[in-house]
Amino acid sequence: MANQALHETLEVHELAASKTVALTKAKTMQLLISDPELKQILQHDVQVSTQQLHELSGLLSPAPAGGRDQ
């Protein structure tokens, strides 16, 4: 995130933290719910949230040397 301002980096960190809490809650709720339809909805949410966290992680990872045009 070398090309981003500090406040943008902090906002991405905040989004990642919030998404992590939501992911943890969805995974925990899956264990407590017996309704199959609701379990399926939560499973989908877990999959989407996991992908979103992976994408946010990519924004926070430093670019490889020579990986970005300057």
PQR file of N, CA, C, O and H, with PARSE charges and radii, in Angstrom:
ATOM      1  N   MET A   1       0.818  -1.190   0.000 -0.4000 1.5000
ATOM      2  CA  MET A   1       0.000   0.000   0.000 -0.0000 2.0000
ATOM      3  C   MET A   1       0.859   1.249   0.000  0.5500 1.7000
ATOM      4  O   MET A   1       0.504   2.254   0.616 -0.5500 1.4000
ATOM      5  N   ALA A   2       1.961   1.189  -0.672 -0.4000 1.5000
ATOM      6  CA  ALA A   2       2.914   2.285  -0.679 -0.0000 2.0000
ATOM      7  C   ALA A   2       2.335   3.557  -1.285  0.5500 1.7000
ATOM      8  O   ALA A   2       2.749   4.656  -0.915 -0.5500 1.4000
ATOM      9  H   ALA A   2       2.249   0.373  -1.172  0.4000 1.0000
ATOM     10  N   ASN A   3       1.397   3.431  -2.199 -0.4000 1.5000
ATOM     11  CA  ASN A   3       0.843   4.599  -2.869 -0.0000 2.0000
ATOM     12  C   ASN A   3      -0.360   5.188  -2.144  0.5500 1.7000
ATOM     13  O   ASN A   3      -0.972   6.133  -2.641 -0.5500 1.4000
ATOM     14  H   ASN A   3       1.061   2.538  -2.499  0.4000 1.0000
ATOM     15  N   GLN A   4      -0.707   4.653  -0.990 -0.4000 1.5000
ATOM     16  CA  GLN A   4      -1.891   5.087  -0.266 -0.0000 2.0000
ATOM     17  C   GLN A   4      -1.507   6.000   0.895  0.5500 1.7000
ATOM     18  O   GLN A   4      -0.440   5.868   1.493 -0.5500 1.4000
ATOM     19  H   GLN A   4      -0.210   3.885  -0.587  0.4000 1.0000
ATOM     20  N   ALA A   5      -2.398   6.915   1.187 -0.4000 1.5000
ATOM     21  CA  ALA A   5      -2.196   7.787   2.342 -0.0000 2.0000
ATOM     22  C   ALA A   5      -2.425   6.986   3.627  0.5500 1.7000
ATOM     23  O   ALA A   5      -3.094   5.953   3.621 -0.5500 1.4000
ATOM     24  H   ALA A   5      -3.265   7.022   0.701  0.4000 1.0000
ATOM     25  N   LEU A   6      -1.860   7.481   4.719 -0.4000 1.5000
ATOM     26  CA  LEU A   6      -1.974   6.788   6.001 -0.0000 2.0000
ATOM     27  C   LEU A   6      -3.431   6.566   6.386  0.5500 1.7000
ATOM     28  O   LEU A   6      -3.783   5.478   6.843 -0.5500 1.4000
ATOM     29  H   LEU A   6      -1.317   8.320   4.724  0.4000 1.0000
ATOM     30  N   HIS A   7      -4.288   7.576   6.212 -0.4000 1.5000
ATOM     31  CA  HIS A   7      -5.686   7.408   6.608 -0.0000 2.0000
ATOM     32  C   HIS A   7      -6.370   6.327   5.784  0.5500 1.7000
ATOM     33  O   HIS A   7      -7.273   5.656   6.285 -0.5500 1.4000
ATOM     34  H   HIS A   7      -4.002   8.459   5.841  0.4000 1.0000
ATOM     35  N   GLU A   8      -5.959   6.140   4.528 -0.4000 1.5000
ATOM     36  CA  GLU A   8      -6.540   5.078   3.707 -0.0000 2.0000
ATOM     37  C   GLU A   8      -6.097   3.704   4.208  0.5500 1.7000
ATOM     38  O   GLU A   8      -6.893   2.766   4.250 -0.5500 1.4000
ATOM     39  H   GLU A   8      -5.226   6.685   4.121  0.4000 1.0000
ATOM     40  N   THR A   9      -4.852   3.593   4.579 -0.4000 1.5000
ATOM     41  CA  THR A   9      -4.344   2.342   5.135 -0.0000 2.0000
ATOM     42  C   THR A   9      -5.078   2.003   6.427  0.5500 1.7000
ATOM     43  O   THR A   9      -5.455   0.852   6.650 -0.5500 1.4000
ATOM     44  H   THR A   9      -4.205   4.355   4.545  0.4000 1.0000
ATOM     45  N   LEU A  10      -5.277   3.000   7.272 -0.4000 1.5000
ATOM     46  CA  LEU A  10      -5.986   2.775   8.534 -0.0000 2.0000
ATOM     47  C   LEU A  10      -7.435   2.370   8.292  0.5500 1.7000
ATOM     48  O   LEU A  10      -7.980   1.546   9.026 -0.5500 1.4000
ATOM     49  H   LEU A  10      -4.970   3.935   7.092  0.4000 1.0000
ATOM     50  N   GLU A  11      -8.060   2.943   7.270 -0.4000 1.5000
ATOM     51  CA  GLU A  11      -9.441   2.578   6.957 -0.0000 2.0000
ATOM     52  C   GLU A  11      -9.533   1.128   6.482  0.5500 1.7000
ATOM     53  O   GLU A  11     -10.488   0.427   6.816 -0.5500 1.4000
ATOM     54  H   GLU A  11      -7.617   3.612   6.673  0.4000 1.0000
ATOM     55  N   VAL A  12      -8.556   0.681   5.715 -0.4000 1.5000
ATOM     56  CA  VAL A  12      -8.545  -0.716   5.273 -0.0000 2.0000
ATOM     57  C   VAL A  12      -8.349  -1.643   6.475  0.5500 1.7000
ATOM     58  O   VAL A  12      -8.980  -2.696   6.564 -0.5500 1.4000
ATOM     59  H   VAL A  12      -7.781   1.251   5.444  0.4000 1.0000
ATOM     60  N   HIS A  13      -7.467  -1.239   7.399 -0.4000 1.5000
ATOM     61  CA  HIS A  13      -7.284  -2.025   8.629 -0.0000 2.0000
ATOM     62  C   HIS A  13      -8.591  -2.099   9.414  0.5500 1.7000
ATOM     63  O   HIS A  13      -8.940  -3.154   9.944 -0.5500 1.4000
ATOM     64  H   HIS A  13      -6.955  -0.384   7.327  0.4000 1.0000
ATOM     65  N   GLU A  14      -9.312  -0.985   9.488 -0.4000 1.5000
ATOM     66  CA  GLU A  14     -10.581  -0.958  10.214 -0.0000 2.0000
ATOM     67  C   GLU A  14     -11.609  -1.866   9.543  0.5500 1.7000
ATOM     68  O   GLU A  14     -12.341  -2.586  10.223 -0.5500 1.4000
ATOM     69  H   GLU A  14      -9.029  -0.128   9.057  0.4000 1.0000
ATOM     70  N   LEU A  15     -11.665  -1.834   8.218 -0.4000 1.5000
ATOM     71  CA  LEU A  15     -12.573  -2.721   7.490 -0.0000 2.0000
ATOM     72  C   LEU A  15     -12.230  -4.190   7.742  0.5500 1.7000
ATOM     73  O   LEU A  15     -13.118  -5.017   7.951 -0.5500 1.4000
ATOM     74  H   LEU A  15     -11.070  -1.249   7.666  0.4000 1.0000
ATOM     75  N   ALA A  16     -10.942  -4.501   7.720 -0.4000 1.5000
ATOM     76  CA  ALA A  16     -10.509  -5.882   7.947 -0.0000 2.0000
ATOM     77  C   ALA A  16     -10.862  -6.337   9.362  0.5500 1.7000
ATOM     78  O   ALA A  16     -11.301  -7.471   9.555 -0.5500 1.4000
ATOM     79  H   ALA A  16     -10.220  -3.830   7.551  0.4000 1.0000
ATOM     80  N   ALA A  17     -10.677  -5.478  10.334 -0.4000 1.5000
ATOM     81  CA  ALA A  17     -11.008  -5.830  11.715 -0.0000 2.0000
ATOM     82  C   ALA A  17     -12.507  -6.070  11.863  0.5500 1.7000
ATOM     83  O   ALA A  17     -12.925  -7.033  12.506 -0.5500 1.4000
ATOM     84  H   ALA A  17     -10.320  -4.558  10.178  0.4000 1.0000
ATOM     85  N   SER A  18     -13.305  -5.205  11.274 -0.4000 1.5000
ATOM     86  CA  SER A  18     -14.760  -5.352  11.344 -0.0000 2.0000
ATOM     87  C   SER A  18     -15.213  -6.624  10.645  0.5500 1.7000
ATOM     88  O   SER A  18     -16.070  -7.343  11.160 -0.5500 1.4000
ATOM     89  H   SER A  18     -12.966  -4.422  10.751  0.4000 1.0000
ATOM     90  N   LYS A  19     -14.649  -6.908   9.484 -0.4000 1.5000
ATOM     91  CA  LYS A  19     -15.011  -8.108   8.735 -0.0000 2.0000
ATOM     92  C   LYS A  19     -14.588  -9.368   9.492  0.5500 1.7000
ATOM     93  O   LYS A  19     -15.281 -10.384   9.433 -0.5500 1.4000
ATOM     94  H   LYS A  19     -13.953  -6.324   9.066  0.4000 1.0000
ATOM     95  N   THR A  20     -13.464  -9.312  10.198 -0.4000 1.5000
ATOM     96  CA  THR A  20     -12.997 -10.453  10.989 -0.0000 2.0000
ATOM     97  C   THR A  20     -13.970 -10.756  12.122  0.5500 1.7000
ATOM     98  O   THR A  20     -14.267 -11.921  12.389 -0.5500 1.4000
ATOM     99  H   THR A  20     -12.901  -8.487  10.246  0.4000 1.0000
ATOM    100  N   VAL A  21     -14.464  -9.728  12.783 -0.4000 1.5000
ATOM    101  CA  VAL A  21     -15.439  -9.920  13.862 -0.0000 2.0000
ATOM    102  C   VAL A  21     -16.724 -10.531  13.302  0.5500 1.7000
ATOM    103  O   VAL A  21     -17.285 -11.450  13.899 -0.5500 1.4000
ATOM    104  H   VAL A  21     -14.223  -8.782  12.566  0.4000 1.0000
ATOM    105  N   ALA A  22     -17.187 -10.031  12.173 -0.4000 1.5000
ATOM    106  CA  ALA A  22     -18.410 -10.554  11.566 -0.0000 2.0000
ATOM    107  C   ALA A  22     -18.220 -12.014  11.131  0.5500 1.7000
ATOM    108  O   ALA A  22     -19.128 -12.831  11.274 -0.5500 1.4000
ATOM    109  H   ALA A  22     -16.732  -9.284  11.688  0.4000 1.0000
ATOM    110  N   LEU A  23     -17.048 -12.328  10.607 -0.4000 1.5000
ATOM    111  CA  LEU A  23     -16.753 -13.695  10.192 -0.0000 2.0000
ATOM    112  C   LEU A  23     -16.746 -14.644  11.391  0.5500 1.7000
ATOM    113  O   LEU A  23     -17.302 -15.741  11.325 -0.5500 1.4000
ATOM    114  H   LEU A  23     -16.309 -11.664  10.491  0.4000 1.0000
ATOM    115  N   THR A  24     -16.127 -14.224  12.463 -0.4000 1.5000
ATOM    116  CA  THR A  24     -16.091 -15.038  13.675 -0.0000 2.0000
ATOM    117  C   THR A  24     -17.504 -15.277  14.208  0.5500 1.7000
ATOM    118  O   THR A  24     -17.837 -16.386  14.625 -0.5500 1.4000
ATOM    119  H   THR A  24     -15.676 -13.333  12.517  0.4000 1.0000
ATOM    120  N   LYS A  25     -18.322 -14.244  14.191 -0.4000 1.5000
ATOM    121  CA  LYS A  25     -19.705 -14.371  14.669 -0.0000 2.0000
ATOM    122  C   LYS A  25     -20.503 -15.331  13.778  0.5500 1.7000
ATOM    123  O   LYS A  25     -21.260 -16.158  14.286 -0.5500 1.4000
ATOM    124  H   LYS A  25     -18.051 -13.343  13.852  0.4000 1.0000
ATOM    125  N   ALA A  26     -20.340 -15.226  12.463 -0.4000 1.5000
ATOM    126  CA  ALA A  26     -21.071 -16.105  11.546 -0.0000 2.0000
ATOM    127  C   ALA A  26     -20.656 -17.557  11.740  0.5500 1.7000
ATOM    128  O   ALA A  26     -21.502 -18.451  11.730 -0.5500 1.4000
ATOM    129  H   ALA A  26     -19.725 -14.554  12.050  0.4000 1.0000
ATOM    130  N   LYS A  27     -19.353 -17.798  11.917 -0.4000 1.5000
ATOM    131  CA  LYS A  27     -18.881 -19.171  12.132 -0.0000 2.0000
ATOM    132  C   LYS A  27     -19.419 -19.730  13.445  0.5500 1.7000
ATOM    133  O   LYS A  27     -19.803 -20.897  13.512 -0.5500 1.4000
ATOM    134  H   LYS A  27     -18.666 -17.072  11.925  0.4000 1.0000
ATOM    135  N   THR A  28     -19.449 -18.914  14.474 -0.4000 1.5000
ATOM    136  CA  THR A  28     -19.957 -19.355  15.773 -0.0000 2.0000
ATOM    137  C   THR A  28     -21.459 -19.633  15.705  0.5500 1.7000
ATOM    138  O   THR A  28     -21.937 -20.627  16.252 -0.5500 1.4000
ATOM    139  H   THR A  28     -19.137 -17.965  14.420  0.4000 1.0000
ATOM    140  N   MET A  29     -22.191 -18.762  15.039 -0.4000 1.5000
ATOM    141  CA  MET A  29     -23.644 -18.926  14.942 -0.0000 2.0000
ATOM    142  C   MET A  29     -24.013 -20.183  14.155  0.5500 1.7000
ATOM    143  O   MET A  29     -25.037 -20.808  14.429 -0.5500 1.4000
ATOM    144  H   MET A  29     -21.803 -17.954  14.595  0.4000 1.0000
ATOM    145  N   GLN A  30     -23.183 -20.553  13.178 -0.4000 1.5000
ATOM    146  CA  GLN A  30     -23.446 -21.775  12.417 -0.0000 2.0000
ATOM    147  C   GLN A  30     -23.538 -22.993  13.331  0.5500 1.7000
ATOM    148  O   GLN A  30     -24.333 -23.901  13.091 -0.5500 1.4000
ATOM    149  H   GLN A  30     -22.351 -20.045  12.955  0.4000 1.0000
ATOM    150  N   LEU A  31     -22.728 -23.004  14.368 -0.4000 1.5000
ATOM    151  CA  LEU A  31     -22.710 -24.138  15.288 -0.0000 2.0000
ATOM    152  C   LEU A  31     -23.944 -24.178  16.178  0.5500 1.7000
ATOM    153  O   LEU A  31     -24.298 -25.233  16.703 -0.5500 1.4000
ATOM    154  H   LEU A  31     -22.081 -22.267  14.563  0.4000 1.0000
ATOM    155  N   LEU A  32     -24.594 -23.047  16.349 -0.4000 1.5000
ATOM    156  CA  LEU A  32     -25.722 -22.956  17.274 -0.0000 2.0000
ATOM    157  C   LEU A  32     -27.087 -23.052  16.593  0.5500 1.7000
ATOM    158  O   LEU A  32     -28.103 -23.223  17.268 -0.5500 1.4000
ATOM    159  H   LEU A  32     -24.306 -22.189  15.923  0.4000 1.0000
ATOM    160  N   ILE A  33     -27.119 -22.946  15.281 -0.4000 1.5000
ATOM    161  CA  ILE A  33     -28.387 -22.872  14.555 -0.0000 2.0000
ATOM    162  C   ILE A  33     -28.745 -24.233  13.972  0.5500 1.7000
ATOM    163  O   ILE A  33     -27.888 -24.935  13.435 -0.5500 1.4000
ATOM    164  H   ILE A  33     -26.294 -22.807  14.733  0.4000 1.0000
ATOM    165  N   SER A  34     -30.016 -24.597  14.083 -0.4000 1.5000
ATOM    166  CA  SER A  34     -30.458 -25.886  13.553 -0.0000 2.0000
ATOM    167  C   SER A  34     -31.204 -25.750  12.221  0.5500 1.7000
ATOM    168  O   SER A  34     -31.331 -26.732  11.491 -0.5500 1.4000
ATOM    169  H   SER A  34     -30.712 -24.027  14.519  0.4000 1.0000
ATOM    170  N   ASP A  35     -31.692 -24.567  11.896 -0.4000 1.5000
ATOM    171  CA  ASP A  35     -32.439 -24.361  10.651 -0.0000 2.0000
ATOM    172  C   ASP A  35     -31.494 -24.474   9.448  0.5500 1.7000
ATOM    173  O   ASP A  35     -30.543 -23.699   9.342 -0.5500 1.4000
ATOM    174  H   ASP A  35     -31.589 -23.769  12.489  0.4000 1.0000
ATOM    175  N   PRO A  36     -31.744 -25.431   8.539 -0.5600 1.5000
ATOM    176  CA  PRO A  36     -30.831 -25.649   7.412  0.2800 2.0000
ATOM    177  C   PRO A  36     -30.703 -24.437   6.481  0.5500 1.7000
ATOM    178  O   PRO A  36     -29.616 -24.153   5.978 -0.5500 1.4000
ATOM    179  N   GLU A  37     -31.799 -23.732   6.254 -0.4000 1.5000
ATOM    180  CA  GLU A  37     -31.755 -22.567   5.364 -0.0000 2.0000
ATOM    181  C   GLU A  37     -30.889 -21.457   5.964  0.5500 1.7000
ATOM    182  O   GLU A  37     -30.091 -20.835   5.262 -0.5500 1.4000
ATOM    183  H   GLU A  37     -32.683 -23.962   6.663  0.4000 1.0000
ATOM    184  N   LEU A  38     -31.052 -21.219   7.249 -0.4000 1.5000
ATOM    185  CA  LEU A  38     -30.248 -20.195   7.910 -0.0000 2.0000
ATOM    186  C   LEU A  38     -28.776 -20.603   7.944  0.5500 1.7000
ATOM    187  O   LEU A  38     -27.892 -19.761   7.786 -0.5500 1.4000
ATOM    188  H   LEU A  38     -31.700 -21.724   7.818  0.4000 1.0000
ATOM    189  N   LYS A  39     -28.513 -21.898   8.151 -0.4000 1.5000
ATOM    190  CA  LYS A  39     -27.125 -22.391   8.123 -0.0000 2.0000
ATOM    191  C   LYS A  39     -26.499 -22.146   6.752  0.5500 1.7000
ATOM    192  O   LYS A  39     -25.333 -21.766   6.650 -0.5500 1.4000
ATOM    193  H   LYS A  39     -29.231 -22.582   8.279  0.4000 1.0000
ATOM    194  N   GLN A  40     -27.284 -22.367   5.706 -0.4000 1.5000
ATOM    195  CA  GLN A  40     -26.787 -22.156   4.349 -0.0000 2.0000
ATOM    196  C   GLN A  40     -26.470 -20.674   4.119  0.5500 1.7000
ATOM    197  O   GLN A  40     -25.458 -20.342   3.502 -0.5500 1.4000
ATOM    198  H   GLN A  40     -28.232 -22.675   5.788  0.4000 1.0000
ATOM    199  N   ILE A  41     -27.320 -19.803   4.607 -0.4000 1.5000
ATOM    200  CA  ILE A  41     -27.076 -18.359   4.482 -0.0000 2.0000
ATOM    201  C   ILE A  41     -25.786 -17.982   5.205  0.5500 1.7000
ATOM    202  O   ILE A  41     -24.969 -17.230   4.674 -0.5500 1.4000
ATOM    203  H   ILE A  41     -28.142 -20.072   5.108  0.4000 1.0000
ATOM    204  N   LEU A  42     -25.609 -18.504   6.410 -0.4000 1.5000
ATOM    205  CA  LEU A  42     -24.392 -18.204   7.168 -0.0000 2.0000
ATOM    206  C   LEU A  42     -23.154 -18.786   6.481  0.5500 1.7000
ATOM    207  O   LEU A  42     -22.099 -18.152   6.474 -0.5500 1.4000
ATOM    208  H   LEU A  42     -26.274 -19.115   6.841  0.4000 1.0000
ATOM    209  N   GLN A  43     -23.271 -19.979   5.906 -0.4000 1.5000
ATOM    210  CA  GLN A  43     -22.140 -20.574   5.194 -0.0000 2.0000
ATOM    211  C   GLN A  43     -21.735 -19.688   4.015  0.5500 1.7000
ATOM    212  O   GLN A  43     -20.548 -19.473   3.768 -0.5500 1.4000
ATOM    213  H   GLN A  43     -24.129 -20.494   5.911  0.4000 1.0000
ATOM    214  N   HIS A  44     -22.719 -19.184   3.303 -0.4000 1.5000
ATOM    215  CA  HIS A  44     -22.433 -18.278   2.186 -0.0000 2.0000
ATOM    216  C   HIS A  44     -21.739 -17.014   2.698  0.5500 1.7000
ATOM    217  O   HIS A  44     -20.783 -16.538   2.086 -0.5500 1.4000
ATOM    218  H   HIS A  44     -23.683 -19.359   3.504  0.4000 1.0000
ATOM    219  N   ASP A  45     -22.216 -16.478   3.810 -0.4000 1.5000
ATOM    220  CA  ASP A  45     -21.605 -15.290   4.406 -0.0000 2.0000
ATOM    221  C   ASP A  45     -20.155 -15.559   4.806  0.5500 1.7000
ATOM    222  O   ASP A  45     -19.288 -14.706   4.621 -0.5500 1.4000
ATOM    223  H   ASP A  45     -22.992 -16.865   4.307  0.4000 1.0000
ATOM    224  N   VAL A  46     -19.898 -16.742   5.351 -0.4000 1.5000
ATOM    225  CA  VAL A  46     -18.531 -17.117   5.733 -0.0000 2.0000
ATOM    226  C   VAL A  46     -17.641 -17.156   4.484  0.5500 1.7000
ATOM    227  O   VAL A  46     -16.519 -16.651   4.508 -0.5500 1.4000
ATOM    228  H   VAL A  46     -20.603 -17.436   5.502  0.4000 1.0000
ATOM    229  N   GLN A  47     -18.129 -17.745   3.413 -0.4000 1.5000
ATOM    230  CA  GLN A  47     -17.340 -17.830   2.182 -0.0000 2.0000
ATOM    231  C   GLN A  47     -17.043 -16.445   1.603  0.5500 1.7000
ATOM    232  O   GLN A  47     -15.911 -16.153   1.218 -0.5500 1.4000
ATOM    233  H   GLN A  47     -19.041 -18.155   3.393  0.4000 1.0000
ATOM    234  N   VAL A  48     -18.064 -15.606   1.548 -0.4000 1.5000
ATOM    235  CA  VAL A  48     -17.887 -14.258   1.006 -0.0000 2.0000
ATOM    236  C   VAL A  48     -16.948 -13.440   1.899  0.5500 1.7000
ATOM    237  O   VAL A  48     -16.056 -12.753   1.401 -0.5500 1.4000
ATOM    238  H   VAL A  48     -18.983 -15.843   1.862  0.4000 1.0000
ATOM    239  N   SER A  49     -17.148 -13.516   3.199 -0.4000 1.5000
ATOM    240  CA  SER A  49     -16.302 -12.761   4.131 -0.0000 2.0000
ATOM    241  C   SER A  49     -14.854 -13.209   4.058  0.5500 1.7000
ATOM    242  O   SER A  49     -13.940 -12.388   4.136 -0.5500 1.4000
ATOM    243  H   SER A  49     -17.872 -14.075   3.603  0.4000 1.0000
ATOM    244  N   THR A  50     -14.642 -14.511   3.909 -0.4000 1.5000
ATOM    245  CA  THR A  50     -13.276 -15.031   3.789 -0.0000 2.0000
ATOM    246  C   THR A  50     -12.608 -14.480   2.532  0.5500 1.7000
ATOM    247  O   THR A  50     -11.443 -14.084   2.568 -0.5500 1.4000
ATOM    248  H   THR A  50     -15.384 -15.178   3.846  0.4000 1.0000
ATOM    249  N   GLN A  51     -13.337 -14.454   1.431 -0.4000 1.5000
ATOM    250  CA  GLN A  51     -12.795 -13.899   0.185 -0.0000 2.0000
ATOM    251  C   GLN A  51     -12.506 -12.405   0.338  0.5500 1.7000
ATOM    252  O   GLN A  51     -11.467 -11.923  -0.114 -0.5500 1.4000
ATOM    253  H   GLN A  51     -14.283 -14.775   1.402  0.4000 1.0000
ATOM    254  N   GLN A  52     -13.408 -11.687   0.963 -0.4000 1.5000
ATOM    255  CA  GLN A  52     -13.200 -10.250   1.154 -0.0000 2.0000
ATOM    256  C   GLN A  52     -11.979  -9.977   2.028  0.5500 1.7000
ATOM    257  O   GLN A  52     -11.213  -9.054   1.751 -0.5500 1.4000
ATOM    258  H   GLN A  52     -14.251 -12.079   1.330  0.4000 1.0000
ATOM    259  N   LEU A  53     -11.794 -10.766   3.075 -0.4000 1.5000
ATOM    260  CA  LEU A  53     -10.611 -10.591   3.930 -0.0000 2.0000
ATOM    261  C   LEU A  53      -9.334 -10.890   3.151  0.5500 1.7000
ATOM    262  O   LEU A  53      -8.316 -10.227   3.345 -0.5500 1.4000
ATOM    263  H   LEU A  53     -12.417 -11.516   3.301  0.4000 1.0000
ATOM    264  N   HIS A  54      -9.387 -11.872   2.283 -0.4000 1.5000
ATOM    265  CA  HIS A  54      -8.227 -12.184   1.443 -0.0000 2.0000
ATOM    266  C   HIS A  54      -7.899 -10.982   0.538  0.5500 1.7000
ATOM    267  O   HIS A  54      -6.733 -10.622   0.377 -0.5500 1.4000
ATOM    268  H   HIS A  54     -10.214 -12.411   2.125  0.4000 1.0000
ATOM    269  N   GLU A  55      -8.921 -10.376  -0.038 -0.4000 1.5000
ATOM    270  CA  GLU A  55      -8.717  -9.210  -0.899 -0.0000 2.0000
ATOM    271  C   GLU A  55      -8.183  -8.016  -0.106  0.5500 1.7000
ATOM    272  O   GLU A  55      -7.292  -7.308  -0.574 -0.5500 1.4000
ATOM    273  H   GLU A  55      -9.868 -10.669   0.093  0.4000 1.0000
ATOM    274  N   LEU A  56      -8.722  -7.796   1.085 -0.4000 1.5000
ATOM    275  CA  LEU A  56      -8.221  -6.705   1.925 -0.0000 2.0000
ATOM    276  C   LEU A  56      -6.771  -6.949   2.322  0.5500 1.7000
ATOM    277  O   LEU A  56      -5.971  -6.015   2.386 -0.5500 1.4000
ATOM    278  H   LEU A  56      -9.445  -8.372   1.466  0.4000 1.0000
ATOM    279  N   SER A  57      -6.440  -8.196   2.586 -0.4000 1.5000
ATOM    280  CA  SER A  57      -5.065  -8.548   2.932 -0.0000 2.0000
ATOM    281  C   SER A  57      -4.119  -8.183   1.795  0.5500 1.7000
ATOM    282  O   SER A  57      -3.009  -7.706   2.029 -0.5500 1.4000
ATOM    283  H   SER A  57      -7.089  -8.954   2.534  0.4000 1.0000
ATOM    284  N   GLY A  58      -4.562  -8.407   0.575 -0.4000 1.5000
ATOM    285  CA  GLY A  58      -3.758  -8.040  -0.589 -0.0000 2.0000
ATOM    286  C   GLY A  58      -3.516  -6.549  -0.674  0.5500 1.7000
ATOM    287  O   GLY A  58      -2.462  -6.121  -1.145 -0.5500 1.4000
ATOM    288  H   GLY A  58      -5.464  -8.794   0.385  0.4000 1.0000
ATOM    289  N   LEU A  59      -4.466  -5.756  -0.230 -0.4000 1.5000
ATOM    290  CA  LEU A  59      -4.291  -4.298  -0.231 -0.0000 2.0000
ATOM    291  C   LEU A  59      -3.293  -3.852   0.830  0.5500 1.7000
ATOM    292  O   LEU A  59      -2.621  -2.832   0.679 -0.5500 1.4000
ATOM    293  H   LEU A  59      -5.321  -6.105   0.153  0.4000 1.0000
ATOM    294  N   LEU A  60      -3.207  -4.629   1.902 -0.4000 1.5000
ATOM    295  CA  LEU A  60      -2.325  -4.249   3.007 -0.0000 2.0000
ATOM    296  C   LEU A  60      -0.911  -4.795   2.854  0.5500 1.7000
ATOM    297  O   LEU A  60       0.021  -4.293   3.481 -0.5500 1.4000
ATOM    298  H   LEU A  60      -3.753  -5.457   2.025  0.4000 1.0000
ATOM    299  N   SER A  61      -0.749  -5.819   2.024 -0.4000 1.5000
ATOM    300  CA  SER A  61       0.570  -6.408   1.840 -0.0000 2.0000
ATOM    301  C   SER A  61       1.441  -5.471   1.016  0.5500 1.7000
ATOM    302  O   SER A  61       0.972  -4.861   0.056 -0.5500 1.4000
ATOM    303  H   SER A  61      -1.507  -6.227   1.514  0.4000 1.0000
ATOM    304  N   PRO A  62       2.703  -5.360   1.392 -0.5600 1.5000
ATOM    305  CA  PRO A  62       3.593  -4.516   0.591  0.2800 2.0000
ATOM    306  C   PRO A  62       3.794  -5.134  -0.790  0.5500 1.7000
ATOM    307  O   PRO A  62       3.829  -6.356  -0.935 -0.5500 1.4000
ATOM    308  N   ALA A  63       3.923  -4.283  -1.793 -0.4000 1.5000
ATOM    309  CA  ALA A  63       4.148  -4.762  -3.160 -0.0000 2.0000
ATOM    310  C   ALA A  63       5.549  -5.330  -3.271  0.5500 1.7000
ATOM    311  O   ALA A  63       6.473  -4.818  -2.639 -0.5500 1.4000
ATOM    312  H   ALA A  63       3.894  -3.290  -1.675  0.4000 1.0000
ATOM    313  N   PRO A  64       5.727  -6.388  -4.067 -0.5600 1.5000
ATOM    314  CA  PRO A  64       7.075  -6.923  -4.283  0.2800 2.0000
ATOM    315  C   PRO A  64       7.963  -5.864  -4.925  0.5500 1.7000
ATOM    316  O   PRO A  64       7.466  -4.977  -5.620 -0.5500 1.4000
ATOM    317  N   ALA A  65       9.254  -5.946  -4.703 -0.4000 1.5000
ATOM    318  CA  ALA A  65      10.185  -4.985  -5.269 -0.0000 2.0000
ATOM    319  C   ALA A  65      10.027  -4.966  -6.789  0.5500 1.7000
ATOM    320  O   ALA A  65      10.076  -6.005  -7.448 -0.5500 1.4000
ATOM    321  H   ALA A  65       9.658  -6.667  -4.139  0.4000 1.0000
ATOM    322  N   GLY A  66       9.840  -3.776  -7.321 -0.4000 1.5000
ATOM    323  CA  GLY A  66       9.666  -3.640  -8.762 -0.0000 2.0000
ATOM    324  C   GLY A  66       8.291  -4.033  -9.244  0.5500 1.7000
ATOM    325  O   GLY A  66       8.045  -4.060 -10.450 -0.5500 1.4000
ATOM    326  H   GLY A  66       9.800  -2.933  -6.785  0.4000 1.0000
ATOM    327  N   GLY A  67       7.384  -4.341  -8.329 -0.4000 1.5000
ATOM    328  CA  GLY A  67       6.053  -4.813  -8.715 -0.0000 2.0000
ATOM    329  C   GLY A  67       5.086  -3.722  -9.120  0.5500 1.7000
ATOM    330  O   GLY A  67       4.073  -4.003  -9.761 -0.5500 1.4000
ATOM    331  H   GLY A  67       7.583  -4.320  -7.349  0.4000 1.0000
ATOM    332  N   ARG A  68       5.369  -2.505  -8.766 -0.4000 1.5000
ATOM    333  CA  ARG A  68       4.483  -1.396  -9.103 -0.0000 2.0000
ATOM    334  C   ARG A  68       5.255  -0.325  -9.856  0.5500 1.7000
ATOM    335  O   ARG A  68       6.416  -0.045  -9.559 -0.5500 1.4000
ATOM    336  H   ARG A  68       6.191  -2.277  -8.244  0.4000 1.0000
ATOM    337  N   ASP A  69       4.587   0.263 -10.831 -0.4000 1.5000
ATOM    338  CA  ASP A  69       5.204   1.391 -11.537 -0.0000 2.0000
ATOM    339  C   ASP A  69       5.153   2.615 -10.667  0.5500 1.7000
ATOM    340  O   ASP A  69       4.164   2.856  -9.976 -0.5500 1.4000
ATOM    341  H   ASP A  69       3.643   0.036 -11.072  0.4000 1.0000
ATOM    342  N   GLN A  70       6.195   3.376 -10.696 -0.4000 1.5000
ATOM    343  CA  GLN A  70       6.235   4.575  -9.850 -0.0000 2.0000
ATOM    344  C   GLN A  70       6.303   5.821 -10.652  0.5500 1.7000
ATOM    345  O   GLN A  70       6.342   6.916 -10.089 -0.5500 1.4000
ATOM    346  H   GLN A  70       6.999   3.179 -11.257  0.4000 1.0000
TER
END
